[in-house]
Amino acid sequence: MSSRIVVIDDDVQVCELVARVLTRAGHRVVTAHSGETALEHLTFGSVDCLVVDKHLPGMHGAEVVAEARRRIPGLPVVLLTAYPEPFSLGVERPDVCLAKPFRDLAAIEEAVTRALESVTSETALTGLRERLTQVVTETMSPMRKKRE
């Protein structure tokens, strides 16, 4: 079964290159050139992996990752960057960093494979539990205020 991947890079040529490599590897790929556009593609169950450039206009790559994982807990992420220092140890930390320029085209496919393999079903389940708790808390808060 092919994975559904969203590729985000403001450099159109890089974005299209990554998309072609992943499409040839059998994945279904959607591209975006900004974080805001990419987030429109993120609904639960619709994306299996995010490939995101660290430096984007508007939303920074870390912001895109944090919002994507808020929507889809446990979402595997490959970070594309010419500056390979990691994000913080929080939710925006990528599963795999892929340095640009790419050493070869196979490195792109390898990075996505590693990211997909790094996320276990337990990690996803934990993320879903956390999101469910958050939603229930947000839903119950107005009800508590009405009772008071």
N, C-alpha and C positions, 0 to 999 in steps of 0.2 A: 504494500500500500504506500502510495507517495505521500510525503509530508507537504503541508501547506505552509509556505514561508512568505513573510513580508520582508522585503529588502528596502532599506531607507538610506539614501545617500543623496546629498544635494549636488554631487558631481554626476551628471547624467551618464557620462561614459562609464564610470565605475559602477553605477547602479545597473546599467544594462549588461555590462560584462558579468557581474555576479549573477544576475538573473539568468543569463544564457547558460552559464556553467551549471547552475542548479537545475534549470529546466532539462538540460541534457542528461543530468544525473537522475532524472525521473520525478523531480519535485514539481509541485504546482506553485508558481511564484507570482506575487503581486509586488509591484514597485511603487515607491513614493519618494518624493524629493524633499519632503519636510516631515517633521514629527507630527504636526497637526493632521496632515493628510493621511499619514500612516495609521494614526489612531482611529480613523474612520473605518478601517478594515478590521479592527480588533473587536470581535464579539466572541464570547465563550464558545469553544469548539470549532471556531472558524480558522484558527491559526495554530500551527504546531511549533513554529520557531520564528524568532525575530532576528534579522541581521541589520544592525544599525550603526551608522557612522557616529563617532564620538562628537564631532563638531558639526552641528547643523544650524542653519539660520533659524531664528525664533526659539523654538524649544531645543535645549541642549540634549544630546544623546542620553544622558543620565535621567533627565526628566521624562523622556519618552519611555525608557526602560521602567522607571518607577510606576508610571501611569499604566503601562501595558501589563505589568505584573499585578497591579491593583485590580485590573479588569480580568486578567487570566492568571491566577496564582500558579506559580511554578513554571511559567513560560520559559523555555530555553532561549538564551540570548547569545548571539555572536556579536562582539564589538569590533567594528572596523576602525582602525586608528593609525595615524602616522606617529602618534605619541603613546606608546604602549603602557604608560603608568595606569594602574587600575583605579576604578572608582572606589568609593568607600566600601566597607564590608556590609553595607545595608542591602536593601531590596534591589537597588540599581546595579549591583555588582554583576557583570556578565559571567556566563558559564565558560566562554572561550573568548580570548582576545586574538584578533587576526591583524597583524601589522601590514600597513600599506607602505610602499608598494608590495604586492603579493610576490612571494618567492617563486611561485608557479600557480597555474590555475587549479591544480589538484589540491592545493592548500585551502582553497575556498570550500570545496566539497568536504574535505577532511574536518574542517572547523565546524561545519554544520552537523556532520555525523557525530562528532564528539559532544557538541552541545545537546543534541537530541538524546544521546546515550547517557548524559550526565544527570538528567532529570529522572529520578525514579518515581514510581507510582506513589510511594510514601510521601515524597516531597510535594507532589501535586495534591495529595489528599490533605496534608497538613495545611497547605495554602488555601484549599477550599474550605476547610474548617474555620480558619482564621477569617476568611471573607464572609462566611455565613454568620459568624459571631458578630462581625462588624455590621452587617445588614440588619440582624435582629436587634442589636443595640440601637441603631439609628431609627428603626421602626418603632421600638418600644418607648423611646425617649419622649416623643410627643404625647403618647398615651399616658405616661406617668405625670406629665405636666398638667394634663386635663384633670386628672384625679386629685391633684394637689390644689 
